[in-house]
Every structure is written in C-alpha cells, then in structure tokens.
Amino acid sequence: MASYRLNKAAVEKARQLIDGRQYVLNSDWGESQPTAADENQYLESHSWDDYAEWHLGLTEGAAEETKARYAFVYGDLRRLHRTGLIACVYRASEWRHKKIELAAHDLLQLLDAKTT
C-alpha cells in the first residue's frame, strides 16, 4: 500500500476556495472528478505546483512532477466539491491515512459551517 504525506498547500488552497465561495455543494463525484484528459488539459496551462494544490496527499517515493505523486483530489480543478471532500475522508479512513482523513474532515466541517 502506498504511503502519503499531507499536502499543506492543498489544505490552504481548499480553505481559500471555501472562503471565496468557489465550491459545489451537491454533485455526483463520479461524474465531477477530473479525468486523465482533464488533468492533462489543466497541466498544459498550469504549473505542477498549481496541480498539486488540488490534491490533499503527496505519494511518498513518487517522482516530482508526475501524476503518481499526487493523490486525494477534492475538486474539479476549478472548484472544490463537497462530495470530493467526502470521498477523501472515506478513502483516507478506509486505508488508514489518518492525517489526510482528518484534514479532509476538518475542511468538510468548515464548508458545512459556512453554508448552513
């Protein structure tokens, strides 16, 4: 099983998106999450650092500036999705990546507090 480190820059980006009201509250994450083609298109006009900010996890041992380096995407590369955060909480808790699970949970609580 892969090992992940929490991406603090992604947590900060997610907080900024929440504060800036750049989110989707109700979506089908299976349909909304970025595809490989979406990611490739994004990388044509954005840096790897920009791409990294959409992922709560950094894969330990994976090479920099490769898609394998980044895990636990929470948005569609334009907006944060509530269902994306829920998916991150679920996947991280399922595989016992506690720091990512707790960060995603905290972001979900922040989003819900701002939108209820």
MOPAC internal coordinates of N, CA, C and O (Angstrom, degrees):
PM7 1SCF
backbone

  N    0.0000 0     0.00 0     0.00 0    0    0    0
  C    1.4582 1     0.00 0     0.00 0    1    0    0
  C    1.5195 1   108.60 1     0.00 0    2    1    0
  O    1.2310 1   120.88 1   -40.54 1    3    2    1
  N    1.3047 1   115.92 1   139.46 1    3    2    1
  C    1.4656 1   121.86 1   179.41 1    5    3    2
  C    1.5263 1   110.24 1   -68.50 1    6    5    3
  O    1.2310 1   121.96 1   -26.01 1    7    6    5
  N    1.3060 1   113.86 1   153.99 1    7    6    5
  C    1.4584 1   121.38 1   176.97 1    9    7    6
  C    1.5263 1   107.90 1  -113.17 1   10    9    7
  O    1.2310 1   120.59 1   -39.38 1   11   10    9
  N    1.3249 1   116.49 1   140.62 1   11   10    9
  C    1.4608 1   121.41 1  -175.55 1   13   11   10
  C    1.5216 1   111.33 1  -127.16 1   14   13   11
  O    1.2310 1   121.82 1   -30.54 1   15   14   13
  N    1.3182 1   114.12 1   149.46 1   15   14   13
  C    1.4568 1   122.33 1   173.00 1   17   15   14
  C    1.5293 1   107.02 1  -112.27 1   18   17   15
  O    1.2310 1   120.50 1   -36.48 1   19   18   17
  N    1.3198 1   116.65 1   143.52 1   19   18   17
  C    1.4579 1   120.96 1   178.79 1   21   19   18
  C    1.5269 1   109.86 1   -66.18 1   22   21   19
  O    1.2310 1   120.94 1   -47.32 1   23   22   21
  N    1.3108 1   115.80 1   132.68 1   23   22   21
  C    1.4624 1   122.71 1   177.96 1   25   23   22
  C    1.5307 1   107.97 1   -92.93 1   26   25   23
  O    1.2310 1   120.41 1   -82.77 1   27   26   25
  N    1.3147 1   116.82 1    97.23 1   27   26   25
  C    1.4638 1   121.90 1  -176.43 1   29   27   26
  C    1.5230 1   112.04 1   -64.37 1   30   29   27
  O    1.2310 1   119.81 1   148.69 1   31   30   29
  N    1.3256 1   117.97 1   -31.31 1   31   30   29
  C    1.4679 1   120.88 1   177.41 1   33   31   30
  C    1.5284 1   110.34 1   -64.61 1   34   33   31
  O    1.2310 1   120.41 1   144.66 1   35   34   33
  N    1.3312 1   116.82 1   -35.34 1   35   34   33
  C    1.4670 1   120.72 1   178.60 1   37   35   34
  C    1.5223 1   110.96 1   -69.42 1   38   37   35
  O    1.2310 1   120.54 1   141.58 1   39   38   37
  N    1.3247 1   116.57 1   -38.42 1   39   38   37
  C    1.4655 1   120.31 1   177.42 1   41   39   38
  C    1.5234 1   109.44 1   -62.02 1   42   41   39
  O    1.2310 1   120.29 1   136.23 1   43   42   41
  N    1.3166 1   117.04 1   -43.77 1   43   42   41
  C    1.4680 1   120.95 1   179.16 1   45   43   42
  C    1.5249 1   110.90 1   -64.72 1   46   45   43
  O    1.2310 1   119.88 1   137.78 1   47   46   45
  N    1.3248 1   117.83 1   -42.22 1   47   46   45
  C    1.4707 1   121.73 1   177.69 1   49   47   46
  C    1.5243 1   110.17 1   -60.86 1   50   49   47
  O    1.2310 1   120.14 1   136.53 1   51   50   49
  N    1.3184 1   117.34 1   -43.47 1   51   50   49
  C    1.4663 1   121.07 1   179.15 1   53   51   50
  C    1.5262 1   110.48 1   -61.84 1   54   53   51
  O    1.2310 1   120.21 1   137.88 1   55   54   53
  N    1.3218 1   117.20 1   -42.12 1   55   54   53
  C    1.4708 1   120.87 1   177.42 1   57   55   54
  C    1.5321 1   110.76 1   -61.32 1   58   57   55
  O    1.2310 1   120.59 1   138.23 1   59   58   57
  N    1.3212 1   116.48 1   -41.77 1   59   58   57
  C    1.4670 1   120.71 1   178.48 1   61   59   58
  C    1.5264 1   110.76 1   -63.73 1   62   61   59
  O    1.2310 1   120.40 1   139.24 1   63   62   61
  N    1.3195 1   116.84 1   -40.76 1   63   62   61
  C    1.4657 1   119.94 1   178.44 1   65   63   62
  C    1.5228 1   111.00 1   -64.13 1   66   65   63
  O    1.2310 1   120.59 1   139.22 1   67   66   65
  N    1.3175 1   116.47 1   -40.78 1   67   66   65
  C    1.4691 1   120.27 1   177.96 1   69   67   66
  C    1.5281 1   109.80 1   -64.23 1   70   69   67
  O    1.2310 1   120.36 1   131.70 1   71   70   69
  N    1.3186 1   116.92 1   -48.30 1   71   70   69
  C    1.4687 1   120.61 1   179.38 1   73   71   70
  C    1.5210 1   111.68 1   -61.30 1   74   73   71
  O    1.2310 1   120.31 1   145.51 1   75   74   73
  N    1.3300 1   117.01 1   -34.49 1   75   74   73
  C    1.4596 1   121.86 1  -179.83 1   77   75   74
  C    1.5192 1   113.96 1   -87.43 1   78   77   75
  O    1.2310 1   120.63 1  -173.67 1   79   78   77
  N    1.3172 1   116.39 1     6.33 1   79   78   77
  C    1.4703 1   122.85 1   179.87 1   81   79   78
  C    1.5296 1   112.92 1    57.80 1   82   81   79
  O    1.2310 1   121.28 1  -142.69 1   83   82   81
  N    1.3149 1   115.15 1    37.31 1   83   82   81
  C    1.4606 1   121.79 1   178.38 1   85   83   82
  C    1.5230 1   108.79 1  -103.18 1   86   85   83
  O    1.2310 1   121.45 1  -108.35 1   87   86   85
  N    1.3446 1   114.84 1    71.65 1   87   86   85
  C    1.4596 1   119.89 1  -176.39 1   89   87   86
  C    1.5172 1   110.37 1  -148.05 1   90   89   87
  O    1.2310 1   121.85 1   -16.52 1   91   90   89
  N    1.3230 1   114.06 1   163.48 1   91   90   89
  C    1.4611 1   123.15 1   174.59 1   93   91   90
  C    1.5225 1   106.05 1  -120.50 1   94   93   91
  O    1.2310 1   120.59 1   -57.19 1   95   94   93
  N    1.3203 1   116.48 1   122.81 1   95   94   93
  C    1.4641 1   120.01 1  -176.15 1   97   95   94
  C    1.5232 1   113.31 1   -84.39 1   98   97   95
  O    1.2310 1   119.85 1   146.94 1   99   98   97
  N    1.3097 1   117.88 1   -33.06 1   99   98   97
  C    1.4670 1   121.54 1  -177.59 1  101   99   98
  C    1.5177 1   109.10 1  -128.66 1  102  101   99
  O    1.2310 1   120.77 1   -67.12 1  103  102  101
  N    1.3194 1   116.13 1   112.88 1  103  102  101
  C    1.4591 1   120.35 1   177.90 1  105  103  102
  C    1.5186 1   108.95 1  -152.74 1  106  105  103
  O    1.2310 1   121.39 1   -18.20 1  107  106  105
  N    1.3056 1   114.95 1   161.80 1  107  106  105
  C    1.4547 1   122.24 1   172.39 1  109  107  106
  C    1.5263 1   105.40 1   -92.09 1  110  109  107
  O    1.2310 1   120.17 1   -75.26 1  111  110  109
  N    1.3323 1   117.28 1   104.74 1  111  110  109
  C    1.4571 1   120.67 1  -173.71 1  113  111  110
  C    1.5345 1   111.68 1   -60.87 1  114  113  111
  O    1.2310 1   120.20 1   146.81 1  115  114  113
  N    1.3044 1   117.23 1   -33.19 1  115  114  113
  C    1.4585 1   120.16 1   177.22 1  117  115  114
  C    1.5185 1   112.48 1   -60.45 1  118  117  115
  O    1.2310 1   120.59 1   148.78 1  119  118  117
  N    1.3222 1   116.47 1   -31.22 1  119  118  117
  C    1.4614 1   121.77 1   177.95 1  121  119  118
  C    1.5269 1   112.50 1   -91.39 1  122  121  119
  O    1.2310 1   120.04 1   154.00 1  123  122  121
  N    1.3181 1   117.52 1   -26.00 1  123  122  121
  C    1.4675 1   122.08 1  -172.61 1  125  123  122
  C    1.5209 1   114.28 1   -91.60 1  126  125  123
  O    1.2310 1   120.23 1   151.34 1  127  126  125
  N    1.3279 1   117.17 1   -28.66 1  127  126  125
  C    1.4636 1   118.77 1  -175.90 1  129  127  126
  C    1.5252 1   110.21 1   -63.15 1  130  129  127
  O    1.2310 1   120.61 1   -32.37 1  131  130  129
  N    1.3153 1   116.43 1   147.63 1  131  130  129
  C    1.4669 1   119.14 1  -176.34 1  133  131  130
  C    1.5262 1   112.31 1   -66.23 1  134  133  131
  O    1.2310 1   121.38 1   -40.53 1  135  134  133
  N    1.3064 1   114.96 1   139.47 1  135  134  133
  C    1.4646 1   121.76 1   174.84 1  137  135  134
  C    1.5288 1   108.41 1   -85.94 1  138  137  135
  O    1.2310 1   120.50 1    -8.99 1  139  138  137
  N    1.3105 1   116.65 1   171.01 1  139  138  137
  C    1.4700 1   120.61 1   176.01 1  141  139  138
  C    1.5245 1   110.19 1   -58.83 1  142  141  139
  O    1.2310 1   120.49 1   140.81 1  143  142  141
  N    1.3229 1   116.67 1   -39.19 1  143  142  141
  C    1.4700 1   120.15 1   178.45 1  145  143  142
  C    1.5327 1   110.83 1   -65.28 1  146  145  143
  O    1.2310 1   120.05 1   139.62 1  147  146  145
  N    1.3311 1   117.51 1   -40.38 1  147  146  145
  C    1.4615 1   121.16 1   176.84 1  149  147  146
  C    1.5263 1   110.57 1   -60.63 1  150  149  147
  O    1.2310 1   120.99 1   136.75 1  151  150  149
  N    1.3240 1   115.72 1   -43.25 1  151  150  149
  C    1.4666 1   120.21 1  -179.63 1  153  151  150
  C    1.5236 1   110.77 1   -65.24 1  154  153  151
  O    1.2310 1   120.21 1   137.41 1  155  154  153
  N    1.3237 1   117.20 1   -42.59 1  155  154  153
  C    1.4659 1   120.61 1   178.58 1  157  155  154
  C    1.5220 1   111.26 1   -61.74 1  158  157  155
  O    1.2310 1   120.61 1   137.21 1  159  158  157
  N    1.3231 1   116.44 1   -42.79 1  159  158  157
  C    1.4638 1   120.70 1   178.70 1  161  159  158
  C    1.5284 1   110.46 1   -63.87 1  162  161  159
  O    1.2310 1   120.20 1   138.00 1  163  162  161
  N    1.3227 1   117.22 1   -42.00 1  163  162  161
  C    1.4612 1   121.78 1   178.11 1  165  163  162
  C    1.5295 1   110.34 1   -60.37 1  166  165  163
  O    1.2310 1   120.49 1   136.08 1  167  166  165
  N    1.3220 1   116.66 1   -43.92 1  167  166  165
  C    1.4626 1   120.93 1  -177.98 1  169  167  166
  C    1.5271 1   113.38 1   -68.77 1  170  169  167
  O    1.2310 1   120.12 1   161.85 1  171  170  169
  N    1.3252 1   117.38 1   -18.15 1  171  170  169
  C    1.4674 1   120.31 1   176.38 1  173  171  170
  C    1.5254 1   111.75 1   -67.21 1  174  173  171
  O    1.2310 1   120.61 1   152.48 1  175  174  173
  N    1.3404 1   116.43 1   -27.52 1  175  174  173
  C    1.4680 1   119.27 1  -176.14 1  177  175  174
  C    1.5235 1   113.66 1  -124.54 1  178  177  175
  O    1.2310 1   119.93 1  -172.35 1  179  178  177
  N    1.3331 1   117.74 1     7.65 1  179  178  177
  C    1.4628 1   122.19 1   179.84 1  181  179  178
  C    1.5238 1   109.37 1  -134.77 1  182  181  179
  O    1.2310 1   121.14 1   -20.04 1  183  182  181
  N    1.3125 1   115.42 1   159.96 1  183  182  181
  C    1.4654 1   121.03 1   178.88 1  185  183  182
  C    1.5284 1   110.67 1   -81.62 1  186  185  183
  O    1.2310 1   121.26 1   -13.60 1  187  186  185
  N    1.3249 1   115.20 1   166.40 1  187  186  185
  C    1.4568 1   120.52 1   174.01 1  189  187  186
  C    1.5222 1   110.55 1   -64.13 1  190  189  187
  O    1.2310 1   120.08 1   146.71 1  191  190  189
  N    1.3226 1   117.46 1   -33.29 1  191  190  189
  C    1.4722 1   120.08 1   176.56 1  193  191  190
  C    1.5243 1   110.49 1   -63.05 1  194  193  191
  O    1.2310 1   120.36 1   139.36 1  195  194  193
  N    1.3378 1   116.92 1   -40.64 1  195  194  193
  C    1.4671 1   120.45 1   176.74 1  197  195  194
  C    1.5298 1   110.23 1   -62.78 1  198  197  195
  O    1.2310 1   121.01 1   135.84 1  199  198  197
  N    1.3231 1   115.68 1   -44.16 1  199  198  197
  C    1.4655 1   121.08 1   179.24 1  201  199  198
  C    1.5252 1   110.79 1   -61.36 1  202  201  199
  O    1.2310 1   120.70 1   137.66 1  203  202  201
  N    1.3144 1   116.27 1   -42.34 1  203  202  201
  C    1.4665 1   121.62 1  -178.49 1  205  203  202
  C    1.5208 1   111.72 1   -59.62 1  206  205  203
  O    1.2310 1   120.35 1   145.33 1  207  206  205
  N    1.3243 1   116.94 1   -34.67 1  207  206  205
  C    1.4700 1   120.79 1  -177.08 1  209  207  206
  C    1.5225 1   113.47 1   -64.44 1  210  209  207
  O    1.2310 1   119.53 1   168.84 1  211  210  209
  N    1.2963 1   118.50 1   -11.16 1  211  210  209
  C    1.4674 1   122.23 1   178.08 1  213  211  210
  C    1.5245 1   112.30 1   -93.54 1  214  213  211
  O    1.2310 1   120.34 1  -175.25 1  215  214  213
  N    1.3289 1   116.96 1     4.75 1  215  214  213
  C    1.4635 1   121.91 1  -175.25 1  217  215  214
  C    1.5222 1   110.54 1  -128.45 1  218  217  215
  O    1.2310 1   120.66 1   -57.12 1  219  218  217
  N    1.3238 1   116.34 1   122.88 1  219  218  217
  C    1.4646 1   120.74 1  -178.26 1  221  219  218
  C    1.5256 1   112.99 1   -74.69 1  222  221  219
  O    1.2310 1   119.81 1   163.48 1  223  222  221
  N    1.3189 1   117.97 1   -16.52 1  223  222  221
  C    1.4615 1   120.96 1  -177.88 1  225  223  222
  C    1.5037 1   112.98 1  -119.68 1  226  225  223
  O    1.2310 1   121.39 1   -36.01 1  227  226  225
  N    1.3361 1   114.95 1   143.99 1  227  226  225
  C    1.4634 1   122.88 1   172.85 1  229  227  226
  C    1.5247 1   106.96 1  -114.33 1  230  229  227
  O    1.2310 1   120.20 1   -58.46 1  231  230  229
  N    1.3173 1   117.23 1   121.54 1  231  230  229
  C    1.4540 1   122.02 1  -177.22 1  233  231  230
  C    1.5173 1   109.93 1   -71.85 1  234  233  231
  O    1.2310 1   120.83 1   -58.42 1  235  234  233
  N    1.3262 1   116.02 1   121.58 1  235  234  233
  C    1.4655 1   121.44 1   178.31 1  237  235  234
  C    1.5263 1   109.36 1   -65.05 1  238  237  235
  O    1.2310 1   120.51 1   -48.05 1  239  238  237
  N    1.3217 1   116.64 1   131.95 1  239  238  237
  C    1.4513 1   121.62 1   176.39 1  241  239  238
  C    1.5191 1   115.26 1    86.50 1  242  241  239
  O    1.2310 1   119.43 1   168.55 1  243  242  241
  N    1.3218 1   118.69 1   -11.45 1  243  242  241
  C    1.4624 1   120.84 1   179.03 1  245  243  242
  C    1.5261 1   109.28 1   -80.52 1  246  245  243
  O    1.2310 1   120.83 1   -33.84 1  247  246  245
  N    1.3182 1   116.02 1   146.16 1  247  246  245
  C    1.4583 1   121.30 1  -178.68 1  249  247  246
  C    1.5280 1   111.25 1   -65.81 1  250  249  247
  O    1.2310 1   121.18 1   -35.99 1  251  250  249
  N    1.3193 1   115.34 1   144.01 1  251  250  249
  C    1.4702 1   120.98 1   175.11 1  253  251  250
  C    1.5278 1   108.75 1   -61.69 1  254  253  251
  O    1.2310 1   121.07 1   -26.29 1  255  254  253
  N    1.3031 1   115.57 1   153.71 1  255  254  253
  C    1.4632 1   123.36 1   176.70 1  257  255  254
  C    1.5246 1   112.71 1    56.03 1  258  257  255
  O    1.2310 1   121.52 1  -138.68 1  259  258  257
  N    1.3357 1   114.70 1    41.32 1  259  258  257
  C    1.4636 1   122.32 1   169.10 1  261  259  258
  C    1.5225 1   106.99 1  -133.54 1  262  261  259
  O    1.2310 1   120.35 1   -30.44 1  263  262  261
  N    1.3027 1   116.94 1   149.56 1  263  262  261
  C    1.4652 1   119.89 1   179.44 1  265  263  262
  C    1.5196 1   112.08 1   -61.34 1  266  265  263
  O    1.2310 1   120.42 1   150.56 1  267  266  265
  N    1.3166 1   116.79 1   -29.44 1  267  266  265
  C    1.4681 1   120.68 1   179.90 1  269  267  266
  C    1.5270 1   111.67 1   -62.70 1  270  269  267
  O    1.2310 1   120.17 1   159.13 1  271  270  269
  N    1.3093 1   117.28 1   -20.87 1  271  270  269
  C    1.4662 1   121.89 1  -178.07 1  273  271  270
  C    1.5280 1   111.61 1   -70.85 1  274  273  271
  O    1.2310 1   119.56 1   155.95 1  275  274  273
  N    1.3300 1   118.45 1   -24.05 1  275  274  273
  C    1.4604 1   122.47 1  -168.52 1  277  275  274
  C    1.5227 1   111.54 1  -115.63 1  278  277  275
  O    1.2310 1   120.79 1   -44.14 1  279  278  277
  N    1.3363 1   116.09 1   135.86 1  279  278  277
  C    1.4673 1   121.36 1  -176.90 1  281  279  278
  C    1.5226 1   109.74 1  -142.99 1  282  281  279
  O    1.2310 1   120.91 1   -16.48 1  283  282  281
  N    1.2954 1   115.87 1   163.52 1  283  282  281
  C    1.4615 1   124.33 1   177.31 1  285  283  282
  C    1.5310 1   111.25 1    65.32 1  286  285  283
  O    1.2310 1   121.64 1  -119.57 1  287  286  285
  N    1.3301 1   114.46 1    60.43 1  287  286  285
  C    1.4698 1   120.54 1   176.42 1  289  287  286
  C    1.5227 1   108.65 1   -69.61 1  290  289  287
  O    1.2310 1   120.10 1   -38.85 1  291  290  289
  N    1.3199 1   117.41 1   141.15 1  291  290  289
  C    1.4714 1   121.89 1  -176.14 1  293  291  290
  C    1.5290 1   113.73 1  -121.98 1  294  293  291
  O    1.2310 1   119.97 1  -179.34 1  295  294  293
  N    1.3170 1   117.66 1     0.66 1  295  294  293
  C    1.4596 1   119.87 1  -178.82 1  297  295  294
  C    1.5140 1   110.92 1  -148.48 1  298  297  295
  O    1.2310 1   121.47 1    -0.61 1  299  298  297
  N    1.3247 1   114.80 1   179.39 1  299  298  297
  C    1.4646 1   121.17 1  -177.24 1  301  299  298
  C    1.5264 1   112.58 1   -95.60 1  302  301  299
  O    1.2310 1   120.24 1  -162.21 1  303  302  301
  N    1.3227 1   117.14 1    17.79 1  303  302  301
  C    1.4632 1   126.01 1  -178.33 1  305  303  302
  C    1.5237 1   112.39 1    75.81 1  306  305  303
  O    1.2310 1   120.86 1  -170.49 1  307  306  305
  N    1.3241 1   115.96 1     9.51 1  307  306  305
  C    1.4641 1   122.40 1   171.95 1  309  307  306
  C    1.5204 1   110.54 1  -132.71 1  310  309  307
  O    1.2310 1   121.07 1   138.89 1  311  310  309
  N    1.3406 1   115.56 1   -41.11 1  311  310  309
  C    1.4618 1   121.73 1  -177.48 1  313  311  310
  C    1.5152 1   110.06 1  -138.21 1  314  313  311
  O    1.2310 1   121.22 1   -28.39 1  315  314  313
  N    1.3032 1   115.27 1   151.61 1  315  314  313
  C    1.4525 1   122.56 1   172.84 1  317  315  314
  C    1.5306 1   108.02 1   -73.35 1  318  317  315
  O    1.2310 1   120.18 1   -37.69 1  319  318  317
  N    1.3183 1   117.26 1   142.31 1  319  318  317
  C    1.4699 1   121.61 1   176.26 1  321  319  318
  C    1.5182 1   108.78 1  -116.51 1  322  321  319
  O    1.2310 1   120.78 1   -49.11 1  323  322  321
  N    1.3062 1   116.11 1   130.89 1  323  322  321
  C    1.4682 1   120.83 1   177.00 1  325  323  322
  C    1.5256 1   109.86 1   -57.49 1  326  325  323
  O    1.2310 1   120.68 1   138.24 1  327  326  325
  N    1.3258 1   116.30 1   -41.76 1  327  326  325
  C    1.4634 1   119.60 1   179.51 1  329  327  326
  C    1.5305 1   111.47 1   -67.14 1  330  329  327
  O    1.2310 1   120.05 1   152.69 1  331  330  329
  N    1.3298 1   117.50 1   -27.31 1  331  330  329
  C    1.4565 1   121.07 1   174.82 1  333  331  330
  C    1.5167 1   111.21 1   -66.47 1  334  333  331
  O    1.2310 1   120.69 1   138.40 1  335  334  333
  N    1.3316 1   116.28 1   -41.60 1  335  334  333
  C    1.4647 1   119.93 1   176.51 1  337  335  334
  C    1.5265 1   111.07 1   -64.65 1  338  337  335
  O    1.2310 1   120.83 1   139.09 1  339  338  337
  N    1.3240 1   116.03 1   -40.91 1  339  338  337
  C    1.4672 1   119.99 1   178.37 1  341  339  338
  C    1.5259 1   109.72 1   -61.63 1  342  341  339
  O    1.2310 1   120.27 1   137.81 1  343  342  341
  N    1.3292 1   117.09 1   -42.19 1  343  342  341
  C    1.4667 1   120.73 1   178.35 1  345  343  342
  C    1.5275 1   110.58 1   -62.67 1  346  345  343
  O    1.2310 1   120.27 1   140.02 1  347  346  345
  N    1.3305 1   117.09 1   -39.98 1  347  346  345
  C    1.4678 1   120.21 1   177.94 1  349  347  346
  C    1.5217 1   111.26 1   -63.66 1  350  349  347
  O    1.2310 1   120.53 1   135.88 1  351  350  349
  N    1.3366 1   116.60 1   -44.12 1  351  350  349
  C    1.4689 1   119.95 1   178.42 1  353  351  350
  C    1.5303 1   109.22 1   -59.63 1  354  353  351
  O    1.2310 1   120.82 1   132.12 1  355  354  353
  N    1.3123 1   116.04 1   -47.88 1  355  354  353
  C    1.4597 1   120.71 1  -177.18 1  357  355  354
  C    1.5198 1   112.18 1   -62.12 1  358  357  355
  O    1.2310 1   120.48 1   127.47 1  359  358  357
  N    1.3341 1   116.69 1   -52.53 1  359  358  357
  C    1.4712 1   120.50 1  -177.74 1  361  359  358
  C    1.5203 1   111.58 1   -63.01 1  362  361  359
  O    1.2310 1   120.67 1   136.37 1  363  362  361
  N    1.3371 1   116.33 1   -43.63 1  363  362  361
  C    1.4719 1   119.47 1  -178.83 1  365  363  362
  C    1.5284 1   110.59 1   -64.89 1  366  365  363
  O    1.2310 1   120.27 1   139.44 1  367  366  365
  N    1.3286 1   117.09 1   -40.56 1  367  366  365
  C    1.4677 1   118.64 1   179.71 1  369  367  366
  C    1.5206 1   110.79 1   -70.52 1  370  369  367
  O    1.2310 1   120.14 1   143.13 1  371  370  369
  N    1.3187 1   117.34 1   -36.87 1  371  370  369
  C    1.4668 1   121.11 1   179.08 1  373  371  370
  C    1.5293 1   111.32 1   -59.16 1  374  373  371
  O    1.2310 1   120.42 1   139.63 1  375  374  373
  N    1.3325 1   116.81 1   -40.37 1  375  374  373
  C    1.4641 1   121.48 1  -176.46 1  377  375  374
  C    1.5309 1   112.85 1  -102.91 1  378  377  375
  O    1.2310 1   120.58 1  -169.69 1  379  378  377
  N    1.3424 1   116.49 1    10.31 1  379  378  377
  C    1.4690 1   123.45 1   173.54 1  381  379  378
  C    1.5285 1   114.15 1    62.29 1  382  381  379
  O    1.2310 1   121.40 1  -137.48 1  383  382  381
  N    1.3204 1   114.93 1    42.52 1  383  382  381
  C    1.4667 1   120.68 1   172.71 1  385  383  382
  C    1.5298 1   106.20 1   -97.81 1  386  385  383
  O    1.2310 1   121.17 1  -100.83 1  387  386  385
  N    1.3097 1   115.38 1    79.17 1  387  386  385
  C    1.4582 1   123.42 1  -165.83 1  389  387  386
  C    1.5298 1   113.54 1   -59.57 1  390  389  387
  O    1.2310 1   119.17 1   135.52 1  391  390  389
  N    1.3234 1   119.19 1   -44.48 1  391  390  389
  C    1.4701 1   120.78 1  -177.51 1  393  391  390
  C    1.5230 1   111.32 1   -63.72 1  394  393  391
  O    1.2310 1   120.46 1   141.07 1  395  394  393
  N    1.3158 1   116.72 1   -38.93 1  395  394  393
  C    1.4665 1   120.17 1   178.26 1  397  395  394
  C    1.5166 1   109.96 1   -71.08 1  398  397  395
  O    1.2310 1   120.27 1   137.47 1  399  398  397
  N    1.3056 1   117.08 1   -42.53 1  399  398  397
  C    1.4714 1   121.23 1   176.86 1  401  399  398
  C    1.5319 1   110.75 1   -55.54 1  402  401  399
  O    1.2310 1   120.50 1   130.55 1  403  402  401
  N    1.3227 1   116.64 1   -49.45 1  403  402  401
  C    1.4679 1   120.34 1  -177.09 1  405  403  402
  C    1.5216 1   112.07 1   -68.00 1  406  405  403
  O    1.2310 1   120.11 1   142.41 1  407  406  405
  N    1.3306 1   117.39 1   -37.59 1  407  406  405
  C    1.4670 1   120.09 1   177.93 1  409  407  406
  C    1.5270 1   110.33 1   -64.57 1  410  409  407
  O    1.2310 1   120.30 1   135.23 1  411  410  409
  N    1.3313 1   117.03 1   -44.77 1  411  410  409
  C    1.4684 1   120.51 1   178.66 1  413  411  410
  C    1.5290 1   110.43 1   -64.12 1  414  413  411
  O    1.2310 1   120.38 1   139.45 1  415  414  413
  N    1.3187 1   116.87 1   -40.55 1  415  414  413
  C    1.4617 1   120.98 1   177.92 1  417  415  414
  C    1.5280 1   110.66 1   -61.88 1  418  417  415
  O    1.2310 1   120.27 1   134.16 1  419  418  417
  N    1.3244 1   117.08 1   -45.84 1  419  418  417
  C    1.4718 1   120.62 1   179.38 1  421  419  418
  C    1.5259 1   111.24 1   -61.65 1  422  421  419
  O    1.2310 1   120.26 1   139.56 1  423  422  421
  N    1.3336 1   117.10 1   -40.44 1  423  422  421
  C    1.4651 1   120.62 1   177.85 1  425  423  422
  C    1.5277 1   110.58 1   -65.20 1  426  425  423
  O    1.2310 1   120.33 1   140.14 1  427  426  425
  N    1.3074 1   116.97 1   -39.86 1  427  426  425
  C    1.4663 1   121.18 1   177.85 1  429  427  426
  C    1.5242 1   110.40 1   -62.82 1  430  429  427
  O    1.2310 1   120.27 1   137.93 1  431  430  429
  N    1.3261 1   117.09 1   -42.07 1  431  430  429
  C    1.4646 1   120.59 1   178.30 1  433  431  430
  C    1.5264 1   111.13 1   -64.86 1  434  433  431
  O    1.2310 1   120.45 1   139.72 1  435  434  433
  N    1.3315 1   116.75 1   -40.28 1  435  434  433
  C    1.4640 1   121.26 1   177.59 1  437  435  434
  C    1.5296 1   110.40 1   -61.98 1  438  437  435
  O    1.2310 1   120.96 1   132.96 1  439  438  437
  N    1.3271 1   115.77 1   -47.04 1  439  438  437
  C    1.4686 1   120.28 1   178.88 1  441  439  438
  C    1.5229 1   110.93 1   -59.68 1  442  441  439
  O    1.2310 1   120.58 1   132.65 1  443  442  441
  N    1.3169 1   116.49 1   -47.35 1  443  442  441
  C    1.4666 1   119.78 1  -178.63 1  445  443  442
  C    1.5294 1   111.64 1   -64.36 1  446  445  443
  O    1.2310 1   120.01 1   141.94 1  447  446  445
  N    1.3080 1   117.59 1   -38.06 1  447  446  445
  C    1.4754 1   120.89 1   178.57 1  449  447  446
  C    1.5250 1   110.87 1   -64.26 1  450  449  447
  O    1.2310 1   120.29 1   145.38 1  451  450  449
  N    1.3192 1   117.06 1   -34.62 1  451  450  449
  C    1.4693 1   120.64 1  -178.00 1  453  451  450
  C    1.5154 1   112.90 1   -81.10 1  454  453  451
  O    1.2310 1   120.30 1   162.93 1  455  454  453
  N    1.3341 1   117.04 1   -17.07 1  455  454  453
  C    1.4616 1   119.31 1  -173.16 1  457  455  454
  C    1.5250 1   114.35 1  -116.33 1  458  457  455
  O    1.2310 1   119.98 1  -173.74 1  459  458  457
  N    1.3249 1   117.65 1     6.26 1  459  458  457
  C    1.4691 1   118.85 1   177.78 1  461  459  458
  C    1.5052 1   111.46 1  -110.28 1  462  461  459
  O    1.2310 1   120.10 1   180.00 1  463  462  461

